Every structure is written in C-alpha cells, then in structure tokens.
Amino acid sequence: MDGNVSTLNTVNPINPMLNTSNAVSRGRALFRLAVAVPFFLGAALYLSVIFAAFSALPLVYSHLRFGRVVGILCSITNMALVFAVSGRMNAAVFFVLAVVLAASIAECIKLKLKLEWNVLFSVGVMLVVSALLLLSYSHRFHINPLQKLDAEVGAIVDQVANNVEKYKASATISSQDLDKFLVDPEMTKRNILYELPSFVTIFLLTIAVGNLLLLLRLNLQGARDSQRLEPDFFKNWKAPDHMVWPTLIAGFCLVVELPILSDVALNVFKVLLAIYALQGLAISNYLFDLWGVKGFLRLLGYVLAVVLLFPLLVSLGFFDLWFDFREKFKI
C-alpha cells in the first residue's frame, strides 16, 4: 500500500517538461496572433464603415510594439487590402485617416509630446498630405481641383433642392436648412465651399482625438503610462487659457465683415469652438462621474449633448476659463 502511495506521489520528470512546452507553444501562438492581427485589422475596421474612424489604432499598436519597419509594412498591407476591396479612392482616404494618423500619433508618443501637440501635429500632417494627394490627382488627370469641387458641391446642392420634400420626410436635414437650398441655391453652394476648410479640419480633429483618447484609455504598449496620465485624465482636461484670444479676435472679425478676412475668421472660429466643445465634453465626463452616471445612460448623455445641446457644450468649454465649473460642482 505504501509503495502504491509512494508511486502516485512521485512526480514524473516528463510532466514539467510537457507543461513548459505547452506554455511556450501557447506563448508563441499568442505572439504570432499579436503580430498578424494588425496586418489586416485596420483594413477590416475601415471596410466595416461603423468602426472606420478607429482604423488607425492597430497601426499605432504595430508602430509602438514592433517598431517603425514593421509598422510601415503593416500599413502597406492594410492599404493594399483596402485598395483590392474598394478601389483607389478609398485607399487614399485610408492612407490619410489611418496610415498617416497612426505614424504621427506613434512618433509623438515615442517623443513623449503633450497631448495637445500630438493632436496639432497629427491634424497638420493629415491636412498637408491631403493637399498633396489632391494636387497629385489634379496634375495627373489634368483637372482643376477648385473647379471639380465647385461642380461636385453644385451637383449636391441641386440634388437636395430637387428632393426637398423627400429630405423633409426623412428628417435627415432640418427644415430650416432645406429652405436655404430652395431660396438661394447659389448662396448655399458658396457658403458650403467657404466653410469646407473648417469642416475638414474639425473632421480630422475629431478622428485624431478619438483615436488618441482610445489609445490612452486602453493603455496600449504603456502609451498612457509614458505620458504619466491617470486613467480618468480626460475629465480634468482643459484647452490652453491663451486660446481665448484668437477666439475673440476671430469673433470680432466676423462682426466687422471684411470680404476675405471674414471668411478666414469664420473657419478659424469654428475650429476653435470645436476645441472648446471637447472641453465641454471633458466637463460632462467629470459631472457624469460625480453623479454616478454609467453605462448606457452615460452614452446617451454624450449623444444628447453633442446632437441636441451642442451650443451648451461649447459654452461650458468656453466660459470654464472664468467660472471653473468642475471646481464649483466639486463636493
């Protein structure tokens, strides 16, 4: 009996080796998966449409985890997949919104730049690359980009003007905006063209901020730790105080109504208000934490704030410089 117990309690020297071998195999499989996924996940996110805004994240991960060379190879592979599935135009858009953005964010993270400089650099690079791609396209096909843009916007305005009742029924565009298409289509087209720079800039700003916030929230490759930030850092974020001066100057130029200066001031003013809207979101984040709003109700609160209460959101961010709302609501 003792012999049997002794035999059962004796450790087989082969078992630890097998366990170690299995652990190593699992580790290698996970490593291969971590290496392989970024080579197609960015393209998959972009082609899904719903998650296209975050298609840069896998590329950022590959840059930070495996270095520039692998990051570039990963970017090329994803862009090739997008090109094969949806064509040249979508590949160009993916190049700007994913490849360029990922490289910019990754390099700024490595240099440990402040978040504001990271976003400013990323948006600036995307704007420059977009302009170069547009010039290259116009040069190759001998097309004047301004005339092409004017024709495209004109076609859209005419289409909306000819289908006003359908758009009113669908409620995708407000009745007030639809009336502008009917009253003066040419003025509507002019306003769209003149405000297009601010629209594009705000769109790229939103994409850059969204990817950077998610990257820091997930703390991929210790990105948040390298910046010495807390997990809930965004709720305490605020725009630089001196940003109020260009906002006031741009607003003053709108009142004066000088031909070219007013158009430039309008675009600058809208971009600055978008930044203050981000500060308003940060204040909302703080208040939701303070009131214990979580889950679906929190998501619903963000959607309502952006869609229905956007002027209030901008006002919260702008006037926070003087009233410090987070300090006043602090318990």
C-alpha beads as a LAMMPS data file, in Angstrom:
LAMMPS data file: protein, C-alpha beads

331 atoms
330 bonds

1 atom types
1 bond types

-500.0 500.0 xlo xhi
-500.0 500.0 ylo yhi
-500.0 500.0 zlo zhi

Masses

1 110.0

Atoms # bond

1 1 1 0.000 0.000 0.000
2 1 1 2.765 2.411 0.986
3 1 1 4.532 1.544 -2.203
4 1 1 1.460 2.432 -4.251
5 1 1 1.063 5.806 -2.470
6 1 1 4.732 6.498 -2.945
7 1 1 4.396 5.682 -6.623
8 1 1 1.373 8.000 -7.003
9 1 1 3.092 10.886 -5.222
10 1 1 6.258 10.607 -7.267
11 1 1 6.470 13.431 -9.815
12 1 1 7.057 12.238 -13.332
13 1 1 10.057 14.188 -14.613
14 1 1 8.484 14.317 -18.101
15 1 1 5.363 16.236 -16.981
16 1 1 7.081 19.554 -16.115
17 1 1 8.799 19.481 -19.485
18 1 1 5.464 18.905 -21.221
19 1 1 3.828 21.723 -19.252
20 1 1 6.672 24.074 -20.097
21 1 1 6.485 23.072 -23.752
22 1 1 2.716 23.712 -23.828
23 1 1 3.164 27.105 -22.185
24 1 1 5.840 28.057 -24.698
25 1 1 3.613 26.904 -27.570
26 1 1 0.707 28.983 -26.271
27 1 1 3.003 31.966 -25.846
28 1 1 4.289 31.628 -29.396
29 1 1 0.742 31.315 -30.743
30 1 1 -0.340 34.468 -28.922
31 1 1 2.741 36.302 -30.159
32 1 1 2.054 35.259 -33.752
33 1 1 -1.551 36.387 -33.356
34 1 1 -0.446 39.740 -31.917
35 1 1 1.904 40.189 -34.877
36 1 1 -0.571 39.017 -37.528
37 1 1 -3.746 40.838 -36.437
38 1 1 -2.523 44.414 -37.118
39 1 1 -1.708 43.359 -40.697
40 1 1 -5.430 43.128 -41.532
41 1 1 -7.428 44.599 -38.617
42 1 1 -7.000 48.214 -39.746
43 1 1 -8.436 47.399 -43.170
44 1 1 -11.255 45.382 -41.590
45 1 1 -12.223 48.274 -39.315
46 1 1 -12.167 50.724 -42.213
47 1 1 -14.227 48.493 -44.500
48 1 1 -16.766 47.897 -41.725
49 1 1 -17.705 51.608 -42.041
50 1 1 -19.086 51.657 -38.475
51 1 1 -15.604 51.428 -36.918
52 1 1 -13.750 53.151 -39.762
53 1 1 -12.843 56.095 -37.521
54 1 1 -10.636 53.802 -35.401
55 1 1 -8.844 52.022 -38.248
56 1 1 -5.592 53.747 -37.235
57 1 1 -5.394 52.041 -33.821
58 1 1 -3.985 48.659 -34.979
59 1 1 -1.344 50.531 -36.972
60 1 1 -0.416 52.644 -33.946
61 1 1 -0.054 49.436 -31.938
62 1 1 2.252 47.898 -34.552
63 1 1 4.406 51.055 -34.598
64 1 1 4.727 51.105 -30.806
65 1 1 5.042 47.332 -30.273
66 1 1 7.276 46.246 -33.148
67 1 1 8.948 49.430 -34.393
68 1 1 8.826 51.631 -37.482
69 1 1 9.758 48.978 -40.067
70 1 1 7.009 46.549 -39.039
71 1 1 4.626 49.479 -38.642
72 1 1 5.296 50.581 -42.224
73 1 1 4.891 47.019 -43.543
74 1 1 1.654 46.689 -41.601
75 1 1 0.393 49.982 -43.070
76 1 1 1.268 48.913 -46.623
77 1 1 -0.504 45.564 -46.187
78 1 1 -3.676 47.154 -44.827
79 1 1 -3.728 49.781 -47.570
80 1 1 -3.285 47.067 -50.210
81 1 1 -6.273 45.205 -48.766
82 1 1 -8.418 48.348 -48.847
83 1 1 -7.309 49.046 -52.426
84 1 1 -8.116 45.486 -53.526
85 1 1 -11.580 45.542 -51.964
86 1 1 -12.816 49.105 -52.526
87 1 1 -10.545 50.848 -55.026
88 1 1 -8.115 53.749 -55.289
89 1 1 -10.246 56.483 -53.721
90 1 1 -10.901 54.557 -50.515
91 1 1 -7.242 53.561 -50.370
92 1 1 -6.291 57.258 -50.489
93 1 1 -8.757 58.076 -47.695
94 1 1 -7.438 55.148 -45.642
95 1 1 -3.892 56.377 -46.216
96 1 1 -4.744 59.748 -44.654
97 1 1 -7.093 58.641 -41.859
98 1 1 -5.182 55.527 -40.798
99 1 1 -1.619 55.309 -42.132
100 1 1 -0.617 58.960 -41.721
101 1 1 -2.511 59.396 -38.458
102 1 1 -1.047 56.223 -36.939
103 1 1 2.522 57.195 -37.808
104 1 1 2.010 60.720 -36.436
105 1 1 0.477 59.590 -33.143
106 1 1 3.086 56.851 -32.647
107 1 1 6.023 59.192 -33.225
108 1 1 4.579 61.812 -30.869
109 1 1 4.018 59.140 -28.202
110 1 1 7.630 57.992 -28.572
111 1 1 8.817 61.590 -28.220
112 1 1 6.530 61.995 -25.155
113 1 1 4.970 65.169 -26.533
114 1 1 1.992 66.729 -24.774
115 1 1 -1.410 65.582 -25.964
116 1 1 -2.217 68.990 -27.451
117 1 1 0.966 68.947 -29.552
118 1 1 0.258 65.364 -30.585
119 1 1 -3.194 66.294 -31.903
120 1 1 -1.949 69.509 -33.529
121 1 1 0.884 67.692 -35.297
122 1 1 -1.326 64.795 -36.411
123 1 1 -4.046 67.050 -37.835
124 1 1 -1.450 69.256 -39.530
125 1 1 0.257 66.304 -41.204
126 1 1 -3.079 64.880 -42.377
127 1 1 -4.048 68.248 -43.882
128 1 1 -0.712 68.566 -45.700
129 1 1 -0.854 65.004 -47.035
130 1 1 -4.472 65.502 -48.150
131 1 1 -3.492 68.651 -50.048
132 1 1 -0.559 66.871 -51.710
133 1 1 -2.763 63.954 -52.768
134 1 1 -5.324 66.364 -54.195
135 1 1 -2.661 68.245 -56.148
136 1 1 -1.171 64.986 -57.411
137 1 1 -4.591 63.781 -58.557
138 1 1 -5.365 67.047 -60.345
139 1 1 -1.944 67.090 -62.037
140 1 1 -2.197 63.502 -63.232
141 1 1 -5.695 63.822 -64.678
142 1 1 -5.340 67.489 -65.702
143 1 1 -8.236 68.593 -63.517
144 1 1 -8.555 71.916 -61.713
145 1 1 -9.360 70.815 -58.130
146 1 1 -11.296 74.007 -57.336
147 1 1 -13.470 73.693 -60.421
148 1 1 -14.018 69.998 -59.719
149 1 1 -15.002 70.766 -56.126
150 1 1 -17.307 73.567 -57.262
151 1 1 -19.036 71.220 -59.701
152 1 1 -19.428 68.441 -57.109
153 1 1 -20.875 70.781 -54.466
154 1 1 -23.173 72.334 -57.072
155 1 1 -24.471 68.888 -58.037
156 1 1 -25.166 68.037 -54.382
157 1 1 -26.996 71.343 -53.801
158 1 1 -29.127 70.802 -56.914
159 1 1 -29.933 67.247 -55.867
160 1 1 -31.074 68.360 -52.407
161 1 1 -33.063 71.291 -53.857
162 1 1 -34.873 68.940 -56.238
163 1 1 -35.744 66.473 -53.472
164 1 1 -36.636 68.793 -50.592
165 1 1 -39.891 67.041 -49.718
166 1 1 -38.177 63.658 -49.527
167 1 1 -35.486 65.009 -47.203
168 1 1 -38.121 66.717 -45.032
169 1 1 -39.961 63.424 -44.684
170 1 1 -36.775 61.579 -43.707
171 1 1 -35.766 64.370 -41.265
172 1 1 -32.084 63.863 -42.125
173 1 1 -31.720 67.615 -42.722
174 1 1 -33.533 70.320 -40.747
175 1 1 -36.373 72.180 -42.470
176 1 1 -34.596 75.496 -41.934
177 1 1 -31.502 74.290 -43.786
178 1 1 -33.608 72.780 -46.558
179 1 1 -35.363 76.107 -47.121
180 1 1 -31.978 77.698 -47.802
181 1 1 -31.445 75.272 -50.673
182 1 1 -34.699 76.473 -52.244
183 1 1 -34.414 80.218 -51.587
184 1 1 -30.850 80.746 -52.823
185 1 1 -29.005 77.640 -54.071
186 1 1 -26.002 79.671 -55.263
187 1 1 -25.521 81.288 -51.848
188 1 1 -25.857 77.877 -50.208
189 1 1 -23.178 76.462 -52.509
190 1 1 -20.917 79.446 -51.778
191 1 1 -21.320 79.010 -48.018
192 1 1 -20.523 75.294 -48.237
193 1 1 -17.368 75.954 -50.253
194 1 1 -16.181 78.738 -47.950
195 1 1 -16.799 76.707 -44.803
196 1 1 -15.326 73.488 -46.202
197 1 1 -11.811 74.062 -44.715
198 1 1 -13.192 74.248 -41.177
199 1 1 -15.412 71.206 -41.784
200 1 1 -12.456 69.113 -42.989
201 1 1 -10.241 70.328 -40.131
202 1 1 -12.885 69.577 -37.492
203 1 1 -13.466 66.138 -39.012
204 1 1 -9.749 65.306 -38.888
205 1 1 -9.523 66.773 -35.371
206 1 1 -12.350 64.513 -34.211
207 1 1 -10.713 61.428 -35.743
208 1 1 -7.316 62.255 -34.204
209 1 1 -8.731 62.974 -30.740
210 1 1 -10.933 59.866 -30.794
211 1 1 -8.038 57.558 -31.682
212 1 1 -5.681 59.175 -29.190
213 1 1 -8.200 59.002 -26.333
214 1 1 -8.969 55.340 -27.043
215 1 1 -5.258 54.547 -27.305
216 1 1 -4.614 56.141 -23.914
217 1 1 -7.723 54.596 -22.392
218 1 1 -6.614 51.094 -23.425
219 1 1 -3.028 51.999 -22.486
220 1 1 -1.659 50.073 -25.482
221 1 1 2.054 49.443 -25.049
222 1 1 2.009 51.660 -21.954
223 1 1 1.161 54.772 -24.001
224 1 1 -0.699 56.362 -21.093
225 1 1 1.991 55.452 -18.580
226 1 1 4.664 57.051 -20.759
227 1 1 2.676 60.302 -20.621
228 1 1 2.274 59.939 -16.830
229 1 1 -1.501 60.213 -17.095
230 1 1 -4.234 58.758 -14.910
231 1 1 -6.941 56.526 -16.474
232 1 1 -9.544 59.289 -15.987
233 1 1 -7.298 62.123 -17.184
234 1 1 -9.784 63.405 -19.783
235 1 1 -12.341 64.598 -17.239
236 1 1 -9.803 67.155 -15.955
237 1 1 -8.565 68.276 -19.376
238 1 1 -8.956 71.884 -20.458
239 1 1 -7.900 73.872 -23.506
240 1 1 -4.936 76.259 -23.128
241 1 1 -6.046 79.510 -21.475
242 1 1 -4.430 81.706 -24.130
243 1 1 -6.645 80.135 -26.812
244 1 1 -9.387 82.557 -25.782
245 1 1 -7.616 85.455 -27.536
246 1 1 -7.652 84.063 -31.099
247 1 1 -11.273 83.047 -30.469
248 1 1 -12.251 86.596 -29.509
249 1 1 -10.277 88.083 -32.415
250 1 1 -11.914 85.695 -34.890
251 1 1 -15.339 86.573 -33.474
252 1 1 -14.581 90.289 -33.822
253 1 1 -13.556 89.796 -37.468
254 1 1 -16.912 88.136 -38.114
255 1 1 -18.712 91.222 -36.828
256 1 1 -16.629 93.579 -38.984
257 1 1 -17.491 91.593 -42.158
258 1 1 -14.462 92.209 -44.335
259 1 1 -14.667 90.116 -47.556
260 1 1 -11.705 87.719 -47.288
261 1 1 -10.867 88.225 -43.621
262 1 1 -14.382 87.295 -42.514
263 1 1 -14.271 84.000 -44.424
264 1 1 -10.918 83.078 -42.885
265 1 1 -12.107 84.174 -39.441
266 1 1 -15.256 82.050 -39.764
267 1 1 -13.228 78.895 -40.418
268 1 1 -10.805 79.644 -37.579
269 1 1 -13.690 80.470 -35.239
270 1 1 -15.454 77.168 -35.958
271 1 1 -12.308 75.106 -35.354
272 1 1 -11.655 76.876 -32.040
273 1 1 -15.263 76.341 -30.959
274 1 1 -14.858 72.635 -31.759
275 1 1 -11.897 72.539 -29.360
276 1 1 -13.993 74.231 -26.676
277 1 1 -16.692 71.629 -27.349
278 1 1 -14.102 68.967 -26.449
279 1 1 -13.517 70.810 -23.171
280 1 1 -17.289 70.812 -22.673
281 1 1 -17.251 67.033 -23.145
282 1 1 -14.483 66.774 -20.547
283 1 1 -16.640 68.756 -18.099
284 1 1 -19.597 66.487 -18.902
285 1 1 -17.354 63.487 -18.218
286 1 1 -16.469 64.970 -14.828
287 1 1 -20.130 65.618 -13.980
288 1 1 -21.176 62.109 -15.027
289 1 1 -18.526 60.677 -12.691
290 1 1 -19.713 62.997 -9.921
291 1 1 -23.359 61.989 -10.345
292 1 1 -22.605 58.295 -10.850
293 1 1 -23.981 58.133 -14.404
294 1 1 -22.644 54.975 -16.074
295 1 1 -23.231 52.549 -18.906
296 1 1 -25.986 53.213 -21.416
297 1 1 -27.219 56.366 -19.656
298 1 1 -23.743 57.864 -19.891
299 1 1 -23.514 57.071 -23.614
300 1 1 -26.989 58.540 -24.120
301 1 1 -25.900 61.673 -22.260
302 1 1 -22.912 62.153 -24.585
303 1 1 -25.103 61.671 -27.671
304 1 1 -27.713 64.153 -26.433
305 1 1 -25.013 66.669 -25.515
306 1 1 -23.425 66.533 -28.977
307 1 1 -26.592 66.282 -31.080
308 1 1 -29.109 68.435 -29.181
309 1 1 -27.117 70.566 -26.741
310 1 1 -24.017 71.392 -28.774
311 1 1 -24.210 75.189 -28.114
312 1 1 -24.394 74.435 -24.382
313 1 1 -21.396 72.117 -24.729
314 1 1 -19.371 74.865 -26.431
315 1 1 -20.459 77.402 -23.801
316 1 1 -19.369 75.098 -20.977
317 1 1 -15.916 74.799 -22.511
318 1 1 -15.504 78.481 -23.377
319 1 1 -16.756 80.009 -20.112
320 1 1 -14.949 77.422 -17.980
321 1 1 -11.940 79.745 -18.167
322 1 1 -13.747 82.214 -15.902
323 1 1 -16.209 80.061 -13.920
324 1 1 -14.267 76.791 -13.438
325 1 1 -17.397 74.617 -13.426
326 1 1 -15.635 71.497 -12.165
327 1 1 -14.442 73.323 -9.059
328 1 1 -17.926 74.713 -8.380
329 1 1 -19.570 71.287 -8.660
330 1 1 -16.912 69.575 -6.560
331 1 1 -18.224 68.119 -3.319

Bonds

1 1 1 2
2 1 2 3
3 1 3 4
4 1 4 5
5 1 5 6
6 1 6 7
7 1 7 8
8 1 8 9
9 1 9 10
10 1 10 11
11 1 11 12
12 1 12 13
13 1 13 14
14 1 14 15
15 1 15 16
16 1 16 17
17 1 17 18
18 1 18 19
19 1 19 20
20 1 20 21
21 1 21 22
22 1 22 23
23 1 23 24
24 1 24 25
25 1 25 26
26 1 26 27
27 1 27 28
28 1 28 29
29 1 29 30
30 1 30 31
31 1 31 32
32 1 32 33
33 1 33 34
34 1 34 35
35 1 35 36
36 1 36 37
37 1 37 38
38 1 38 39
39 1 39 40
40 1 40 41
41 1 41 42
42 1 42 43
43 1 43 44
44 1 44 45
45 1 45 46
46 1 46 47
47 1 47 48
48 1 48 49
49 1 49 50
50 1 50 51
51 1 51 52
52 1 52 53
53 1 53 54
54 1 54 55
55 1 55 56
56 1 56 57
57 1 57 58
58 1 58 59
59 1 59 60
60 1 60 61
61 1 61 62
62 1 62 63
63 1 63 64
64 1 64 65
65 1 65 66
66 1 66 67
67 1 67 68
68 1 68 69
69 1 69 70
70 1 70 71
71 1 71 72
72 1 72 73
73 1 73 74
74 1 74 75
75 1 75 76
76 1 76 77
77 1 77 78
78 1 78 79
79 1 79 80
80 1 80 81
81 1 81 82
82 1 82 83
83 1 83 84
84 1 84 85
85 1 85 86
86 1 86 87
87 1 87 88
88 1 88 89
89 1 89 90
90 1 90 91
91 1 91 92
92 1 92 93
93 1 93 94
94 1 94 95
95 1 95 96
96 1 96 97
97 1 97 98
98 1 98 99
99 1 99 100
100 1 100 101
101 1 101 102
102 1 102 103
103 1 103 104
104 1 104 105
105 1 105 106
106 1 106 107
107 1 107 108
108 1 108 109
109 1 109 110
110 1 110 111
111 1 111 112
112 1 112 113
113 1 113 114
114 1 114 115
115 1 115 116
116 1 116 117
117 1 117 118
118 1 118 119
119 1 119 120
120 1 120 121
121 1 121 122
122 1 122 123
123 1 123 124
124 1 124 125
125 1 125 126
126 1 126 127
127 1 127 128
128 1 128 129
129 1 129 130
130 1 130 131
131 1 131 132
132 1 132 133
133 1 133 134
134 1 134 135
135 1 135 136
136 1 136 137
137 1 137 138
138 1 138 139
139 1 139 140
140 1 140 141
141 1 141 142
142 1 142 143
143 1 143 144
144 1 144 145
145 1 145 146
146 1 146 147
147 1 147 148
148 1 148 149
149 1 149 150
150 1 150 151
151 1 151 152
152 1 152 153
153 1 153 154
154 1 154 155
155 1 155 156
156 1 156 157
157 1 157 158
158 1 158 159
159 1 159 160
160 1 160 161
161 1 161 162
162 1 162 163
163 1 163 164
164 1 164 165
165 1 165 166
166 1 166 167
167 1 167 168
168 1 168 169
169 1 169 170
170 1 170 171
171 1 171 172
172 1 172 173
173 1 173 174
174 1 174 175
175 1 175 176
176 1 176 177
177 1 177 178
178 1 178 179
179 1 179 180
180 1 180 181
181 1 181 182
182 1 182 183
183 1 183 184
184 1 184 185
185 1 185 186
186 1 186 187
187 1 187 188
188 1 188 189
189 1 189 190
190 1 190 191
191 1 191 192
192 1 192 193
193 1 193 194
194 1 194 195
195 1 195 196
196 1 196 197
197 1 197 198
198 1 198 199
199 1 199 200
200 1 200 201
201 1 201 202
202 1 202 203
203 1 203 204
204 1 204 205
205 1 205 206
206 1 206 207
207 1 207 208
208 1 208 209
209 1 209 210
210 1 210 211
211 1 211 212
212 1 212 213
213 1 213 214
214 1 214 215
215 1 215 216
216 1 216 217
217 1 217 218
218 1 218 219
219 1 219 220
220 1 220 221
221 1 221 222
222 1 222 223
223 1 223 224
224 1 224 225
225 1 225 226
226 1 226 227
227 1 227 228
228 1 228 229
229 1 229 230
230 1 230 231
231 1 231 232
232 1 232 233
233 1 233 234
234 1 234 235
235 1 235 236
236 1 236 237
237 1 237 238
238 1 238 239
239 1 239 240
240 1 240 241
241 1 241 242
242 1 242 243
243 1 243 244
244 1 244 245
245 1 245 246
246 1 246 247
247 1 247 248
248 1 248 249
249 1 249 250
250 1 250 251
251 1 251 252
252 1 252 253
253 1 253 254
254 1 254 255
255 1 255 256
256 1 256 257
257 1 257 258
258 1 258 259
259 1 259 260
260 1 260 261
261 1 261 262
262 1 262 263
263 1 263 264
264 1 264 265
265 1 265 266
266 1 266 267
267 1 267 268
268 1 268 269
269 1 269 270
270 1 270 271
271 1 271 272
272 1 272 273
273 1 273 274
274 1 274 275
275 1 275 276
276 1 276 277
277 1 277 278
278 1 278 279
279 1 279 280
280 1 280 281
281 1 281 282
282 1 282 283
283 1 283 284
284 1 284 285
285 1 285 286
286 1 286 287
287 1 287 288
288 1 288 289
289 1 289 290
290 1 290 291
291 1 291 292
292 1 292 293
293 1 293 294
294 1 294 295
295 1 295 296
296 1 296 297
297 1 297 298
298 1 298 299
299 1 299 300
300 1 300 301
301 1 301 302
302 1 302 303
303 1 303 304
304 1 304 305
305 1 305 306
306 1 306 307
307 1 307 308
308 1 308 309
309 1 309 310
310 1 310 311
311 1 311 312
312 1 312 313
313 1 313 314
314 1 314 315
315 1 315 316
316 1 316 317
317 1 317 318
318 1 318 319
319 1 319 320
320 1 320 321
321 1 321 322
322 1 322 323
323 1 323 324
324 1 324 325
325 1 325 326
326 1 326 327
327 1 327 328
328 1 328 329
329 1 329 330
330 1 330 331
